[in-house]
Amino acid sequence: MIALNPVDAIAAQAGGADRLELVTDIAADGLTPSRETFAAVRSAVDLPVRVMLRASDGFTAGDAAALDALCEAATALHSEGADEFVLGFLSDDGGVDLDAVTALTEVVGAGAGVDESRWTFHRAIDRAADRDGLRKRLADLPGLDTYLTAGSARGVDDGLPTLLAEAERAGTPGYEPRLMVGGGLRLDHLPALRAGGVDAFHIGGAARPAGWAGPVDAAAVDQWRTALDAPVPVG
């Protein structure tokens, strides 16, 4: 789930979250946090923390200078101990920007061996011109273990058929990474998704009853934890 700071992280852990996505500037859909914020969150909780690598709103990496600056920020975070990341970039035609993705994964140590960094390709996939083609182009990149997706740029309501179809393809070429569903996700989506084989879920605003201006609420997280710990629906 999304955390913006140590207070969020502590509440998320208390409520039963099992992984955090650390971002800043949620008004821009989540940008790269500072090295200091990462260090504070890592000290506050013992959950895995995936750090967003994204410098501006949208899903392009920008020009060479912008990518270099993002690589420098990623290097600093990696030096601070971050070893899990969230990223994803598209070219102007909606294809994956493989150069930008490769540059970032290389600077954070993906493919470095036993201790390689692991990373999530985020909801840029929901804006891709060819979802299947994007997955296959990324299939050989080391460290990629998760796709975060709503199945549609409009959210899970519209993307549910796509999500269920992709869940059926789990383990086939391009579909080996875990499918994590997020983006307009509600509790009432869980029965169909879980029955379809989805076992990873990502929330942000759903854990903030007061909206993004307020902190994560541990009780709201616990409601999701309880729902996910219930038996998987059958039939």
Phi and psi restraints in degrees (value plus and minus 20) as a CYANA .aco file:
   2 ILE   PHI    -102.5   -62.5
   2 ILE   PSI     113.3   153.3
   3 ALA   PHI    -146.5  -106.5
   3 ALA   PSI     124.1   164.1
   4 LEU   PHI    -126.7   -86.7
   4 LEU   PSI     -36.6     3.4
   5 ASN   PHI    -186.6  -146.6
   5 ASN   PSI     157.0   197.0
   6 PRO   PHI     -82.1   -42.1
   6 PRO   PSI     -53.7   -13.7
   7 VAL   PHI     -81.9   -41.9
   7 VAL   PSI     -65.2   -25.2
   8 ASP   PHI     -79.6   -39.6
   8 ASP   PSI     -64.7   -24.7
   9 ALA   PHI     -82.7   -42.7
   9 ALA   PSI     -62.3   -22.3
  10 ILE   PHI     -84.3   -44.3
  10 ILE   PSI     -63.6   -23.6
  11 ALA   PHI     -85.8   -45.8
  11 ALA   PSI     -59.7   -19.7
  12 ALA   PHI     -81.8   -41.8
  12 ALA   PSI     -64.6   -24.6
  13 GLN   PHI     -85.1   -45.1
  13 GLN   PSI     -61.3   -21.3
  14 ALA   PHI     -82.4   -42.4
  14 ALA   PSI     -53.0   -13.0
  15 GLY   PHI    -102.7   -62.7
  15 GLY   PSI     -31.0     9.0
  16 GLY   PHI      89.5   129.5
  16 GLY   PSI      -8.7    31.3
  17 ALA   PHI     -83.1   -43.1
  17 ALA   PSI     129.1   169.1
  18 ASP   PHI    -134.6   -94.6
  18 ASP   PSI     -20.0    20.0
  19 ARG   PHI    -182.5  -142.5
  19 ARG   PSI     127.6   167.6
  20 LEU   PHI    -137.3   -97.3
  20 LEU   PSI     126.4   166.4
  21 GLU   PHI    -131.7   -91.7
  21 GLU   PSI      96.1   136.1
  22 LEU   PHI    -116.8   -76.8
  22 LEU   PSI     103.0   143.0
  23 VAL   PHI    -158.1  -118.1
  23 VAL   PSI     151.2   191.2
  24 THR   PHI    -149.7  -109.7
  24 THR   PSI     148.0   188.0
  25 ASP   PHI      33.8    73.8
  25 ASP   PSI      47.0    87.0
  26 ILE   PHI     -87.3   -47.3
  26 ILE   PSI     -39.6     0.4
  27 ALA   PHI     -82.3   -42.3
  27 ALA   PSI     -44.1    -4.1
  28 ALA   PHI    -121.0   -81.0
  28 ALA   PSI       1.1    41.1
  29 ASP   PHI      48.3    88.3
  29 ASP   PSI       0.5    40.5
  30 GLY   PHI      79.1   119.1
  30 GLY   PSI      93.7   133.7
  31 LEU   PHI    -139.8   -99.8
  31 LEU   PSI     156.9   196.9
  32 THR   PHI     -87.3   -47.3
  32 THR   PSI     106.4   146.4
  33 PRO   PHI     -97.4   -57.4
  33 PRO   PSI     148.9   188.9
  34 SER   PHI     -95.6   -55.6
  34 SER   PSI     139.4   179.4
  35 ARG   PHI     -79.0   -39.0
  35 ARG   PSI     -58.6   -18.6
  36 GLU   PHI     -86.4   -46.4
  36 GLU   PSI     -59.4   -19.4
  37 THR   PHI     -85.4   -45.4
  37 THR   PSI     -62.6   -22.6
  38 PHE   PHI     -78.8   -38.8
  38 PHE   PSI     -65.9   -25.9
  39 ALA   PHI     -80.9   -40.9
  39 ALA   PSI     -59.5   -19.5
  40 ALA   PHI     -87.5   -47.5
  40 ALA   PSI     -61.3   -21.3
  41 VAL   PHI     -87.0   -47.0
  41 VAL   PSI     -63.5   -23.5
  42 ARG   PHI     -81.6   -41.6
  42 ARG   PSI     -54.3   -14.3
  43 SER   PHI     -94.9   -54.9
  43 SER   PSI     -44.8    -4.8
  44 ALA   PHI    -104.0   -64.0
  44 ALA   PSI     -48.5    -8.5
  45 VAL   PHI    -157.8  -117.8
  45 VAL   PSI     145.7   185.7
  46 ASP   PHI    -132.7   -92.7
  46 ASP   PSI       1.7    41.7
  47 LEU   PHI    -100.7   -60.7
  47 LEU   PSI     132.1   172.1
  48 PRO   PHI     -80.4   -40.4
  48 PRO   PSI     118.5   158.5
  49 VAL   PHI    -142.6  -102.6
  49 VAL   PSI      96.3   136.3
  50 ARG   PHI    -117.2   -77.2
  50 ARG   PSI     107.2   147.2
  51 VAL   PHI    -122.3   -82.3
  51 VAL   PSI     109.4   149.4
  52 MET   PHI     -89.4   -49.4
  52 MET   PSI     114.3   154.3
  53 LEU   PHI    -135.7   -95.7
  53 LEU   PSI      74.7   114.7
  54 ARG   PHI    -182.9  -142.9
  54 ARG   PSI     105.6   145.6
  55 ALA   PHI    -120.2   -80.2
  55 ALA   PSI     -36.4     3.6
  56 SER   PHI    -175.4  -135.4
  56 SER   PSI     141.9   181.9
  57 ASP   PHI     -79.7   -39.7
  57 ASP   PSI     127.1   167.1
  58 GLY   PHI      80.9   120.9
  58 GLY   PSI    -197.2  -157.2
  59 PHE   PHI    -146.1  -106.1
  59 PHE   PSI       4.2    44.2
  60 THR   PHI    -126.6   -86.6
  60 THR   PSI     132.9   172.9
  61 ALA   PHI    -101.1   -61.1
  61 ALA   PSI     -32.7     7.3
  62 GLY   PHI      66.1   106.1
  62 GLY   PSI    -187.1  -147.1
  63 ASP   PHI     -99.2   -59.2
  63 ASP   PSI    -197.9  -157.9
  64 ALA   PHI     -80.9   -40.9
  64 ALA   PSI     -58.2   -18.2
  65 ALA   PHI     -86.0   -46.0
  65 ALA   PSI     -60.2   -20.2
  66 ALA   PHI     -85.3   -45.3
  66 ALA   PSI     -61.0   -21.0
  67 LEU   PHI     -86.8   -46.8
  67 LEU   PSI     -59.7   -19.7
  68 ASP   PHI     -80.8   -40.8
  68 ASP   PSI     -62.3   -22.3
  69 ALA   PHI     -84.6   -44.6
  69 ALA   PSI     -59.1   -19.1
  70 LEU   PHI     -88.1   -48.1
  70 LEU   PSI     -58.0   -18.0
  71 CYS   PHI     -82.8   -42.8
  71 CYS   PSI     -57.6   -17.6
  72 GLU   PHI     -85.1   -45.1
  72 GLU   PSI     -62.2   -22.2
  73 ALA   PHI     -84.1   -44.1
  73 ALA   PSI     -60.7   -20.7
  74 ALA   PHI     -84.0   -44.0
  74 ALA   PSI     -60.6   -20.6
  75 THR   PHI     -81.7   -41.7
  75 THR   PSI     -62.9   -22.9
  76 ALA   PHI     -83.1   -43.1
  76 ALA   PSI     -62.3   -22.3
  77 LEU   PHI     -85.2   -45.2
  77 LEU   PSI     -60.9   -20.9
  78 HIS   PHI     -82.9   -42.9
  78 HIS   PSI     -59.2   -19.2
  79 SER   PHI     -84.9   -44.9
  79 SER   PSI     -48.4    -8.4
  80 GLU   PHI     -97.9   -57.9
  80 GLU   PSI     -31.7     8.3
  81 GLY   PHI      99.0   139.0
  81 GLY   PSI     -23.8    16.2
  82 ALA   PHI     -86.4   -46.4
  82 ALA   PSI     109.8   149.8
  83 ASP   PHI    -155.0  -115.0
  83 ASP   PSI      -5.7    34.3
  84 GLU   PHI    -157.1  -117.1
  84 GLU   PSI     115.4   155.4
  85 PHE   PHI    -158.8  -118.8
  85 PHE   PSI     144.3   184.3
  86 VAL   PHI    -150.1  -110.1
  86 VAL   PSI     107.5   147.5
  87 LEU   PHI    -179.8  -139.8
  87 LEU   PSI     152.5   192.5
  88 GLY   PHI     144.9   184.9
  88 GLY   PSI     108.3   148.3
  89 PHE   PHI    -156.8  -116.8
  89 PHE   PSI     124.1   164.1
  90 LEU   PHI    -136.7   -96.7
  90 LEU   PSI     132.5   172.5
  91 SER   PHI    -102.3   -62.3
  91 SER   PSI     153.0   193.0
  92 ASP   PHI     -82.0   -42.0
  92 ASP   PSI     -45.1    -5.1
  93 ASP   PHI    -111.7   -71.7
  93 ASP   PSI     -12.7    27.3
  94 GLY   PHI      68.8   108.8
  94 GLY   PSI     -16.4    23.6
  95 GLY   PHI    -105.7   -65.7
  95 GLY   PSI     146.7   186.7
  96 VAL   PHI     -90.9   -50.9
  96 VAL   PSI     117.7   157.7
  97 ASP   PHI    -106.8   -66.8
  97 ASP   PSI      65.6   105.6
  98 LEU   PHI     -86.3   -46.3
  98 LEU   PSI     -52.6   -12.6
  99 ASP   PHI     -83.8   -43.8
  99 ASP   PSI     -65.6   -25.6
 100 ALA   PHI     -87.0   -47.0
 100 ALA   PSI     -64.0   -24.0
 101 VAL   PHI     -82.1   -42.1
 101 VAL   PSI     -64.7   -24.7
 102 THR   PHI     -84.7   -44.7
 102 THR   PSI     -61.2   -21.2
 103 ALA   PHI     -79.5   -39.5
 103 ALA   PSI     -64.6   -24.6
 104 LEU   PHI     -90.2   -50.2
 104 LEU   PSI     -63.2   -23.2
 105 THR   PHI     -86.0   -46.0
 105 THR   PSI     -50.7   -10.7
 106 GLU   PHI     -89.3   -49.3
 106 GLU   PSI     -59.2   -19.2
 107 VAL   PHI     -93.7   -53.7
 107 VAL   PSI     -41.5    -1.5
 108 VAL   PHI    -117.1   -77.1
 108 VAL   PSI     -13.6    26.4
 109 GLY   PHI      71.1   111.1
 109 GLY   PSI      -7.6    32.4
 110 ALA   PHI     -84.2   -44.2
 110 ALA   PSI     112.0   152.0
 111 GLY   PHI      67.5   107.5
 111 GLY   PSI      -9.9    30.1
 112 ALA   PHI    -102.9   -62.9
 112 ALA   PSI     -21.6    18.4
 113 GLY   PHI     102.3   142.3
 113 GLY   PSI    -165.2  -125.2
 114 VAL   PHI     -77.4   -37.4
 114 VAL   PSI     -58.0   -18.0
 115 ASP   PHI    -119.3   -79.3
 115 ASP   PSI       6.4    46.4
 116 GLU   PHI     -81.2   -41.2
 116 GLU   PSI     128.7   168.7
 117 SER   PHI     -90.0   -50.0
 117 SER   PSI     125.8   165.8
 118 ARG   PHI    -128.8   -88.8
 118 ARG   PSI     130.6   170.6
 119 TRP   PHI    -169.4  -129.4
 119 TRP   PSI     136.8   176.8
 120 THR   PHI    -128.3   -88.3
 120 THR   PSI     113.5   153.5
 121 PHE   PHI    -107.7   -67.7
 121 PHE   PSI      99.7   139.7
 122 HIS   PHI    -107.9   -67.9
 122 HIS   PSI    -179.7  -139.7
 123 ARG   PHI     -89.7   -49.7
 123 ARG   PSI     -13.6    26.4
 124 ALA   PHI     -75.8   -35.8
 124 ALA   PSI     -48.8    -8.8
 125 ILE   PHI     -79.9   -39.9
 125 ILE   PSI     -48.4    -8.4
 126 ASP   PHI     -94.6   -54.6
 126 ASP   PSI     -32.0     8.0
 127 ARG   PHI    -126.4   -86.4
 127 ARG   PSI     -18.2    21.8
 128 ALA   PHI     -91.2   -51.2
 128 ALA   PSI     127.4   167.4
 129 ALA   PHI     -90.0   -50.0
 129 ALA   PSI     -48.2    -8.2
 130 ASP   PHI    -165.2  -125.2
 130 ASP   PSI      77.6   117.6
 131 ARG   PHI     -80.6   -40.6
 131 ARG   PSI     -66.8   -26.8
 132 ASP   PHI     -84.3   -44.3
 132 ASP   PSI     -62.5   -22.5
 133 GLY   PHI     -83.9   -43.9
 133 GLY   PSI     -58.6   -18.6
 134 LEU   PHI     -80.9   -40.9
 134 LEU   PSI     -66.9   -26.9
 135 ARG   PHI     -78.8   -38.8
 135 ARG   PSI     -62.0   -22.0
 136 LYS   PHI     -91.7   -51.7
 136 LYS   PSI     -51.7   -11.7
 137 ARG   PHI     -90.4   -50.4
 137 ARG   PSI     -49.1    -9.1
 138 LEU   PHI    -110.9   -70.9
 138 LEU   PSI     -24.8    15.2
 139 ALA   PHI     -78.2   -38.2
 139 ALA   PSI     -51.4   -11.4
 140 ASP   PHI    -116.4   -76.4
 140 ASP   PSI     -17.3    22.7
 141 LEU   PHI     -96.3   -56.3
 141 LEU   PSI     109.1   149.1
 142 PRO   PHI     -91.2   -51.2
 142 PRO   PSI     128.8   168.8
 143 GLY   PHI      70.6   110.6
 143 GLY   PSI     -39.0     1.0
 144 LEU   PHI     -92.2   -52.2
 144 LEU   PSI      95.3   135.3
 145 ASP   PHI    -146.9  -106.9
 145 ASP   PSI     -21.0    19.0
 146 THR   PHI    -170.9  -130.9
 146 THR   PSI     122.7   162.7
 147 TYR   PHI    -133.5   -93.5
 147 TYR   PSI     104.7   144.7
 148 LEU   PHI    -116.3   -76.3
 148 LEU   PSI      99.7   139.7
 149 THR   PHI    -173.5  -133.5
 149 THR   PSI     130.0   170.0
 150 ALA   PHI    -121.6   -81.6
 150 ALA   PSI     -22.2    17.8
 151 GLY   PHI      63.6   103.6
 151 GLY   PSI     -34.1     5.9
 152 SER   PHI    -179.8  -139.8
 152 SER   PSI     129.6   169.6
 153 ALA   PHI     -83.3   -43.3
 153 ALA   PSI     -40.7    -0.7
 154 ARG   PHI    -108.4   -68.4
 154 ARG   PSI     -25.0    15.0
 155 GLY   PHI      92.9   132.9
 155 GLY   PSI     157.5   197.5
 156 VAL   PHI     -83.8   -43.8
 156 VAL   PSI     -54.5   -14.5
 157 ASP   PHI     -72.5   -32.5
 157 ASP   PSI     -66.5   -26.5
 158 ASP   PHI    -101.8   -61.8
 158 ASP   PSI     -47.7    -7.7
 159 GLY   PHI    -111.2   -71.2
 159 GLY   PSI     -22.1    17.9
 160 LEU   PHI     -75.5   -35.5
 160 LEU   PSI     -65.1   -25.1
 161 PRO   PHI     -80.7   -40.7
 161 PRO   PSI     -59.8   -19.8
 162 THR   PHI     -84.6   -44.6
 162 THR   PSI     -62.4   -22.4
 163 LEU   PHI     -81.6   -41.6
 163 LEU   PSI     -64.4   -24.4
 164 LEU   PHI     -87.0   -47.0
 164 LEU   PSI     -57.6   -17.6
 165 ALA   PHI     -86.2   -46.2
 165 ALA   PSI     -59.7   -19.7
 166 GLU   PHI     -90.7   -50.7
 166 GLU   PSI     -54.6   -14.6
 167 ALA   PHI     -82.1   -42.1
 167 ALA   PSI     -55.0   -15.0
 168 GLU   PHI     -86.7   -46.7
 168 GLU   PSI     -43.0    -3.0
 169 ARG   PHI    -112.9   -72.9
 169 ARG   PSI     -13.9    26.1
 170 ALA   PHI     -72.6   -32.6
 170 ALA   PSI     112.9   152.9
 171 GLY   PHI      72.7   112.7
 171 GLY   PSI     -32.8     7.2
 172 THR   PHI    -105.0   -65.0
 172 THR   PSI     144.8   184.8
 173 PRO   PHI     -73.6   -33.6
 173 PRO   PSI     106.2   146.2
 174 GLY   PHI      69.3   109.3
 174 GLY   PSI     -32.6     7.4
 175 TYR   PHI    -138.4   -98.4
 175 TYR   PSI      -0.6    39.4
 176 GLU   PHI     -91.6   -51.6
 176 GLU   PSI     -57.3   -17.3
 177 PRO   PHI     -81.8   -41.8
 177 PRO   PSI     132.7   172.7
 178 ARG   PHI     -85.5   -45.5
 178 ARG   PSI     122.0   162.0
 179 LEU   PHI    -112.5   -72.5
 179 LEU   PSI      94.7   134.7
 180 MET   PHI    -132.9   -92.9
 180 MET   PSI     104.3   144.3
 181 VAL   PHI    -117.2   -77.2
 181 VAL   PSI     109.9   149.9
 182 GLY   PHI    -183.9  -143.9
 182 GLY   PSI     133.9   173.9
 183 GLY   PHI      98.2   138.2
 183 GLY   PSI      66.4   106.4
 184 GLY   PHI      55.1    95.1
 184 GLY   PSI       0.8    40.8
 185 LEU   PHI     -92.2   -52.2
 185 LEU   PSI     114.8   154.8
 186 ARG   PHI    -144.3  -104.3
 186 ARG   PSI     142.0   182.0
 187 LEU   PHI     -79.3   -39.3
 187 LEU   PSI     -53.4   -13.4
 188 ASP   PHI     -92.9   -52.9
 188 ASP   PSI     -30.3     9.7
 189 HIS   PHI     -98.8   -58.8
 189 HIS   PSI     -41.7    -1.7
 190 LEU   PHI     -81.8   -41.8
 190 LEU   PSI     -63.6   -23.6
 191 PRO   PHI     -76.3   -36.3
 191 PRO   PSI     -67.8   -27.8
 192 ALA   PHI     -86.5   -46.5
 192 ALA   PSI     -62.1   -22.1
 193 LEU   PHI     -85.6   -45.6
 193 LEU   PSI     -65.0   -25.0
 194 ARG   PHI     -86.8   -46.8
 194 ARG   PSI     -60.2   -20.2
 195 ALA   PHI     -83.7   -43.7
 195 ALA   PSI     -47.6    -7.6
 196 GLY   PHI    -104.9   -64.9
 196 GLY   PSI     -18.5    21.5
 197 GLY   PHI      82.3   122.3
 197 GLY   PSI     -20.0    20.0
 198 VAL   PHI     -96.2   -56.2
 198 VAL   PSI     113.7   153.7
 199 ASP   PHI    -151.6  -111.6
 199 ASP   PSI      -5.5    34.5
 200 ALA   PHI    -156.5  -116.5
 200 ALA   PSI     111.2   151.2
 201 PHE   PHI    -156.9  -116.9
 201 PHE   PSI     126.5   166.5
 202 HIS   PHI    -150.8  -110.8
 202 HIS   PSI     104.8   144.8
 203 ILE   PHI    -146.5  -106.5
 203 ILE   PSI     137.6   177.6
 204 GLY   PHI    -155.4  -115.4
 204 GLY   PSI    -104.0   -64.0
 205 GLY   PHI     -82.5   -42.5
 205 GLY   PSI     -45.2    -5.2
 206 ALA   PHI     -83.1   -43.1
 206 ALA   PSI     -38.8     1.2
 207 ALA   PHI    -119.9   -79.9
 207 ALA   PSI      -8.6    31.4
 208 ARG   PHI    -149.1  -109.1
 208 ARG   PSI      65.8   105.8
 209 PRO   PHI     -77.6   -37.6
 209 PRO   PSI     -47.7    -7.7
 210 ALA   PHI    -110.9   -70.9
 210 ALA   PSI     -13.0    27.0
 211 GLY   PHI      66.6   106.6
 211 GLY   PSI    -199.1  -159.1
 212 TRP   PHI     -87.1   -47.1
 212 TRP   PSI     -36.1     3.9
 213 ALA   PHI     -94.8   -54.8
 213 ALA   PSI     -35.7     4.3
 214 GLY   PHI    -125.3   -85.3
 214 GLY   PSI     149.1   189.1
 215 PRO   PHI    -101.2   -61.2
 215 PRO   PSI     149.9   189.9
 216 VAL   PHI     -81.2   -41.2
 216 VAL   PSI     118.7   158.7
 217 ASP   PHI    -125.8   -85.8
 217 ASP   PSI      99.6   139.6
 218 ALA   PHI     -80.2   -40.2
 218 ALA   PSI     -55.8   -15.8
 219 ALA   PHI     -86.1   -46.1
 219 ALA   PSI     -56.8   -16.8
 220 ALA   PHI     -86.7   -46.7
 220 ALA   PSI     -59.8   -19.8
 221 VAL   PHI     -84.2   -44.2
 221 VAL   PSI     -61.1   -21.1
 222 ASP   PHI     -81.9   -41.9
 222 ASP   PSI     -53.5   -13.5
 223 GLN   PHI     -81.5   -41.5
 223 GLN   PSI     -61.8   -21.8
 224 TRP   PHI     -89.3   -49.3
 224 TRP   PSI     -60.4   -20.4
 225 ARG   PHI     -79.9   -39.9
 225 ARG   PSI     -62.8   -22.8
 226 THR   PHI     -83.5   -43.5
 226 THR   PSI     -63.2   -23.2
 227 ALA   PHI     -83.0   -43.0
 227 ALA   PSI     -58.9   -18.9
 228 LEU   PHI     -98.0   -58.0
 228 LEU   PSI     -41.3    -1.3
 229 ASP   PHI    -105.4   -65.4
 229 ASP   PSI     -28.8    11.2
 230 ALA   PHI     -93.0   -53.0
 230 ALA   PSI     138.3   178.3
 231 PRO   PHI     -75.9   -35.9
 231 PRO   PSI     125.7   165.7
 232 VAL   PHI     -88.8   -48.8
 232 VAL   PSI     112.8   152.8
 233 PRO   PHI     -80.0   -40.0
 233 PRO   PSI     126.3   166.3
 234 VAL   PHI    -136.2   -96.2
 234 VAL   PSI     116.9   156.9
